[in-house]
Each structure stands twice: as C-alpha cells, then as structure tokens.
Amino acid sequence: MAGFLSKYKGEIFLTILILYVLTLALGVTGELFDIEWILNLPIF
C-alpha cells in the first residue's frame, strides 16, 4: 500500500484537486444562476 501511495501521490492529489474544483464550480453556478436543484444537493 505504501508503494502504491508513493508511486501515484501526484496523480491522486491532482484527481482530488480536480474533483474539488468541479464541485466548487457546480456550487458557484447554482448560486449565481439560482438553480434550485443544484442548491438542494446534499453536498451543499
């Protein structure tokens, strides 16, 4: 397991960062355009 994490640490970090940015963009879009179904998602 430690070998896997050390080998793919950069890719794992980049994937988490991309998912975070997409979630943030979805929330901002919901707020700016007042889209209720986005604002009602459990992650917000």
Buried (B, 14 or more C-beta within 10 A) or exposed (E): EEEEEEEEEEEEEEEEEEEEEEEEEBBEEBEEEEEEEBEEEEEE
